[in-house]
Amino acid sequence: MTERNWQEDMKLSEQAKGWTYEITFNGEGNIVAKDANYTFAQVIAGNVGMSNAEIILDGLEALPYWLQEAEKWRIEAFRKYPTPDAYEAACAALEKHRARADQAEYLIQQKDAEIYHLKKSIEALLMHSKVHDEPDLTHVQPEHTSGNTP
């Protein structure tokens, strides 16, 4: 695969602005382009098929847009990371944040498991107290409060 240069591709795309493309089927299936002076250029010859020809035309029309978008993204990336070192530092910082997020997620899962087991223990105690007709264990008995020591 040849190395592409977006600036060269954009120049080619700019030259084709204002052209219209059409699919002709004179026994083979061709894509032809017309410029503003109605000069015809055969873009693709051969039996490309209608659906393939439509895909190719969509790509030709989309190319200038995506080249412009790529340039915006390139400029934005350079603004944020003007040097390779800045980019590497940002990647390292992102990795640290991901590691901390993973650790926090692990701790949350651990605490959720502890809460689940505590709830199950409380449910078991409540069932036990009802079966054995014991006092309600979910309320603090007056004799257990700090103000009422004998």
Contacts in CASP RR format, 6 or more apart in sequence:
PFRMAT RR
TARGET T0000
AUTHOR 0000-0000-0000
METHOD contacts of the structure
MODEL  1
MTERNWQEDMKLSEQAKGWTYEITFNGEGNIVAKDANYTFAQVIAGNVGM
SNAEIILDGLEALPYWLQEAEKWRIEAFRKYPTPDAYEAACAALEKHRAR
ADQAEYLIQQKDAEIYHLKKSIEALLMHSKVHDEPDLTHVQPEHTSGNTP
6 67 0 8 1.000
6 70 0 8 1.000
6 71 0 8 1.000
9 63 0 8 1.000
9 67 0 8 1.000
10 64 0 8 1.000
10 67 0 8 1.000
10 68 0 8 1.000
10 71 0 8 1.000
13 63 0 8 1.000
13 64 0 8 1.000
13 67 0 8 1.000
14 64 0 8 1.000
16 33 0 8 1.000
16 60 0 8 1.000
17 64 0 8 1.000
18 35 0 8 1.000
18 36 0 8 1.000
19 33 0 8 1.000
19 34 0 8 1.000
19 35 0 8 1.000
19 36 0 8 1.000
20 33 0 8 1.000
20 34 0 8 1.000
21 31 0 8 1.000
21 32 0 8 1.000
21 33 0 8 1.000
21 34 0 8 1.000
21 43 0 8 1.000
21 57 0 8 1.000
21 60 0 8 1.000
21 61 0 8 1.000
22 31 0 8 1.000
22 32 0 8 1.000
22 34 0 8 1.000
23 29 0 8 1.000
23 30 0 8 1.000
23 31 0 8 1.000
23 50 0 8 1.000
23 53 0 8 1.000
23 54 0 8 1.000
23 57 0 8 1.000
24 30 0 8 1.000
24 31 0 8 1.000
24 32 0 8 1.000
25 50 0 8 1.000
28 45 0 8 1.000
28 46 0 8 1.000
28 47 0 8 1.000
29 45 0 8 1.000
29 46 0 8 1.000
29 47 0 8 1.000
29 48 0 8 1.000
29 49 0 8 1.000
29 53 0 8 1.000
30 42 0 8 1.000
30 43 0 8 1.000
30 44 0 8 1.000
30 45 0 8 1.000
30 46 0 8 1.000
30 48 0 8 1.000
31 42 0 8 1.000
31 43 0 8 1.000
31 44 0 8 1.000
31 48 0 8 1.000
31 53 0 8 1.000
31 56 0 8 1.000
31 57 0 8 1.000
32 40 0 8 1.000
32 41 0 8 1.000
32 42 0 8 1.000
32 43 0 8 1.000
33 40 0 8 1.000
33 41 0 8 1.000
33 42 0 8 1.000
33 43 0 8 1.000
34 40 0 8 1.000
34 41 0 8 1.000
35 41 0 8 1.000
43 56 0 8 1.000
43 60 0 8 1.000
44 53 0 8 1.000
44 56 0 8 1.000
48 56 0 8 1.000
80 86 0 8 1.000
80 90 0 8 1.000
81 87 0 8 1.000
81 90 0 8 1.000
122 138 0 8 1.000
125 137 0 8 1.000
126 137 0 8 1.000
126 138 0 8 1.000
128 134 0 8 1.000
129 135 0 8 1.000
129 136 0 8 1.000
129 137 0 8 1.000
135 141 0 8 1.000
142 148 0 8 1.000
143 150 0 8 1.000
END
